[in-house]
Every structure is written in structure tokens, then in C-alpha cells.
Amino acid sequence: MRIDVLTLFPEMFAGVLESSILKRAAMDVPDPAAPDDPARVRKAVASYHVHNLRNWSGDEKHAKVDSPPYGGGPGMVIQCQPVWDAVEAITEEHAAKPRRILTTPKGQRLTQTLCEELAQEERLMVIAGHYEGLDQRVIDRLREDEDGGGLLEISLGDYVLSGGELPAMTIIDSVVRLLPGALGHADSAHEDSFSEGVDRLLDHPPYTRPPEWEGRDVPEVLLSGDHAKIAAWRKERSRELTRQRRPDLLGLDDGSDAAASPRTDLVTLRDADEADAKDLIAVHAAAFPTDAEAKLVAELLDGYDVLFSIAAECDGRIVGHALLTGMTHEDGGSVRGLVGLAPIAVHPDFQGRGIGKALVREAIRQCKANRVTALFVLGEPGYYGPMGFQPASEQGLTSEFDAGDAFQVIQFRPDRPAPAGRVSYAPAFNNLAH
């Protein structure tokens, strides 16, 4: 992977890019088992190219690239032309088109699933914002430039740093460590917190030598040599730690007593398969006052291209289900990656335990991991809004259902969002629309 960085402070990057895993990823590394065998050298998996934005300044004397904001106020704003010229020039340095990223507090939050998505790219270009940010006009032009790949805006979280350089380094580190060969062990990244190897939860607590330290012992199971028991212990500790510190990852953040419910902790989410069809339909039949949703699920499972089907299971019993199917835009095949979350149901015996929100969050995670453009849902804004959904009407999007603000959307591709217009569910939904 080639990574280009555009910044006002290139000197900040040397220490980070020339140390530890990032340094190793940019080097050819001999196989320890055969250090003299050139055929067994792991080639560099990343290369870094840091560019000074001032090189594209039109001010030959002072190399200025910023100016005071129109309308008054503190700080300085980075001007359009130097950024645009730099991006175009850097893009031409290599044949691969870069995925362009802007670090900004206004962007979508960096997550492990987004890092995994970026790790699939051949090339990244990270633009480190600074001062009061970039002039909005160049941001808009970069976002609208589909031939150049658009623009992905990323934030580390709900706080502000002095500049975008540290977020840029964080993005680079979190992505490069996922490249095959970057880490010493192939499973290291797969089993980190928030990764698939730990069910997107927090990782278990680690222990090493000595077996006893200041009266504190290593858990006996880790010294037993019984790999099945060790795996079970680690999974249990992972869920326990997640429940205590990040209940939102389990869908237990709705302010109810769900976090204290031992039954909820036994619920697991998995991909449903054909053998589950009867049980999935039964959940919808129990959850709704009529059989319309159950019939819809049966028809979708039997005759349509279901994209994702997620089951919530407790003690071997399916107690919840979320179905995701493709949607179409009035512009036809030119708009792709539109998905509808419907129907979704939790068996009445298990409602009020956060399972519904867990299903929604898993649906969102799968959409992100599979680079879906937009996810739509029909439901109560007060329920779905905190999970990232917004009224679709605010973005000029409508459907065959006259649902007002209940028709909501999450846009996953700020650089290439679903355009305004009418979107439609699969034909099987027509019976519900009339």
C-alpha cells in the first residue's frame, strides 16, 4: 500500500513512520527461519510519502497557504488552491488512484471496521487539516470529484486537537497494522479489541510471567494447557469486560436494566442460514400483531436476493432477527449499494433487553464492512436516531411509504452518498405499502 500525506508540518511524521511496526512494514524483512534465503524475504507492505502543502503555495516569498476567515472570527483558514493543486499533483505521482481522506472533527468516527475497509485499498492519501480547517469550497469540490475518488472525512472522536497530523498518524498506524505481513503473527490483528476474532467486543485481559506477582496469581485455567477451556475463559472474560466498560458494544445502552440481565448476556448474534428459516418466520409472527411481516420474511427468504440475515440466539433458540435486502434508486443502476433494514423483530419474551439495538448495530457493522453506500429503515426516530440514522427527507430521499421522518438513512460513504431521489424496497414489500 502506498500512503501519501499532505501536511503543513511534515517533520512531525518522521519519528512515527520510522519506528516500530510502521518502520517494519516499509522494509523487506528476511524470514527468521532462513535469513540468507532471498526467496523467503517478506517484501515491504507499505510505503510512506509525506508532502509539504507549502510547496504548492502561490506566495513565493512566505509560502503562505492560509488566510483569515470571511465573516470574522479567530484563527486562519487553509485556502482552496494550494490544497487542490497539491492533491492533483500528488495523485499523478502513482498510477493507482488514492482513497482520499481528510482529518477533521466534522468527519465520521474512526472505527476498527473502517480501518479494515481502508486496509483493502491499494493507495491512501491523507490530508491533515490544520488551524480552523480547509476552506469549505475545496472540501466540497474534492467530495464531488467522483473521477478522483471523492473524499472521506474522518474524526478520531468528539474532541479537538491542534491539527490533523496526529489523527493522520493514527489512521496510518491502525490501517498498516492490518496489512498481511505487517505484524509478527497473522492472528494478532484479528484477535484485537473490536475485531472479528473477539466478536467486535473488548479483548480478554492478558497475563505473562511470573505466575505470581506481589500476591496476585495468573488464573489457573491459563496454566492448565487445556486449549478449549482457555478459549472459553477468554471469551467469557471478553464479554464480561465489555459488559462492564462498553455495554454499547453489546447493545445494552438504552438506559434500561438490560445491562444487569444475565439472560441478555447469553444472547449471541450470528449469520442466519437456510435451516433457520422456520424459526426466523416464527419470531416475526410472535412479534407483530398480524402475520404480514412473517409472510413478508417468508417471501424474501424464498425468492429474493437477501444481502444479510442476522439471527439473535439464546441457549440454542432464535429470539431475534434482522433482514437486509437491496433497494433501488429511481436513477436505476447508476446508484448502487442501497440496503433496506426490514423487517426486524425480537420475540416478546426477550423484548426490553437490548437485543433489537444489538441487531441494528450488527446490521450497521456488516454494511460498513461490505462498503454499502446507504442503509435505510422505517421506524421510530427516537429509537434509531441515537444509532446514527437521520430523516431521509433531509437528504432529499423518499420511498414508496409515506412515512415522514420515520423513513431514515445512514450514509456510509460521505465521499459518494446516495443522491436525492426516490428509493424503493424489494417488490415483496408492495403488500405493506398499500
WOFEN-V235032 format. One record per pair of residues at least 6 apart in sequence whose ideal C-beta (glycine too) atoms are under 6 Angstrom apart, sorted by the first residue. I is the first residue (numbers start at 1). GAP is how many residues later the second one is. D is the distance in whole Angstrom. If there is no record, write none. Layout:
I	GAP	D
I	GAP	D
This chain:
1	45	5
2	45	5
2	92	6
2	121	5
3	45	5
3	121	5
3	169	6
4	45	5
4	86	5
4	121	4
5	45	5
5	121	5
5	163	6
6	45	5
6	47	6
6	80	5
6	121	5
7	121	4
7	158	6
8	45	5
8	122	5
9	156	6
10	40	5
10	42	5
12	153	5
13	37	5
16	153	5
17	31	5
21	156	6
22	154	6
25	20	5
25	21	4
25	151	5
25	157	4
26	18	5
26	20	5
26	21	6
27	17	6
28	13	5
28	15	6
28	16	6
29	13	5
30	11	5
31	9	4
34	6	5
42	139	5
45	134	4
45	136	5
45	137	5
46	130	5
51	39	6
53	12	6
53	29	6
53	33	6
54	9	4
54	11	6
56	26	4
56	29	4
56	30	4
57	6	4
57	7	6
57	8	5
57	25	5
65	13	6
65	14	6
65	17	4
66	10	4
66	12	5
66	65	6
67	12	6
69	8	5
75	56	5
75	57	4
76	55	4
77	55	5
77	58	6
78	56	5
79	56	6
80	55	5
80	57	5
80	58	4
83	51	6
83	55	5
84	54	6
96	26	5
96	27	4
97	52	5
98	25	4
98	26	6
98	27	4
99	22	5
99	25	5
99	50	6
100	25	5
100	49	6
100	51	5
101	25	5
101	51	5
101	53	6
102	25	5
102	49	6
102	51	5
103	25	5
103	26	5
103	51	6
103	61	3
103	64	4
103	65	5
104	25	5
104	49	5
105	50	5
105	55	5
107	46	3
107	47	4
107	48	4
109	46	6
110	44	5
110	46	6
112	82	4
112	83	6
113	252	6
113	255	5
113	256	5
115	59	5
115	60	5
118	57	5
119	56	5
119	59	4
119	60	6
126	42	5
128	36	4
128	37	5
128	40	5
129	35	4
130	33	4
142	9	4
143	7	6
143	8	4
143	272	6
150	265	3
150	266	5
151	264	5
152	263	5
153	261	6
156	11	5
176	6	6
177	6	6
177	12	6
178	11	5
183	6	6
190	7	4
191	6	4
193	9	5
193	10	4
194	6	6
198	40	5
201	37	5
201	41	4
201	48	5
202	39	5
202	40	5
202	44	6
204	30	4
204	33	4
204	34	5
207	11	5
207	15	6
211	7	5
221	8	5
221	9	6
221	12	5
242	7	5
242	8	6
247	6	5
247	12	5
251	103	4
251	106	4
251	107	3
251	110	6
252	6	5
252	7	4
252	102	4
254	100	6
258	6	5
258	95	5
258	96	4
261	92	5
264	89	4
264	90	6
266	48	5
267	45	5
267	47	5
267	88	6
268	45	5
269	41	6
269	43	6
269	93	5
270	41	6
272	37	4
272	39	4
276	35	6
277	24	5
279	39	4
280	41	5
281	13	5
281	16	5
281	17	5
283	38	5
283	62	5
283	64	5
284	9	5
284	10	4
284	13	5
284	59	6
284	61	5
285	6	6
285	9	4
286	61	5
286	62	6
287	58	4
293	50	5
296	132	6
297	46	6
299	129	5
300	128	5
304	21	6
304	122	5
306	19	6
307	17	5
307	19	6
307	32	6
308	16	4
308	58	5
309	14	6
310	12	5
310	49	6
310	52	5
311	7	5
311	10	6
312	7	5
312	8	3
312	43	5
312	47	6
319	28	5
319	31	4
320	26	4
320	35	5
320	39	6
321	24	6
322	22	4
322	37	4
322	41	5
323	20	6
324	15	5
324	17	6
324	39	6
325	15	6
325	101	5
327	11	4
327	13	5
327	96	5
327	98	6
328	96	5
329	6	4
329	92	6
329	94	5
330	91	5
330	92	4
337	35	5
337	36	3
338	35	6
338	36	5
338	80	6
338	85	6
339	33	5
339	36	5
340	36	5
340	85	5
341	22	5
341	34	6
341	36	4
344	15	6
346	9	5
346	10	5
360	27	6
367	8	5
368	44	6
372	40	6
373	40	5
373	45	5
374	35	5
374	37	5
374	44	4
375	35	5
376	33	5
377	7	6
377	12	6
377	31	5
378	25	5
378	28	6
378	29	6
381	24	5
384	24	5
388	22	5
389	19	4
389	21	5
391	14	4
391	17	6
392	15	5
392	16	6
392	17	4
396	24	3
398	24	5
399	8	5
399	24	6
400	24	6
400	33	5
401	32	6
411	6	4
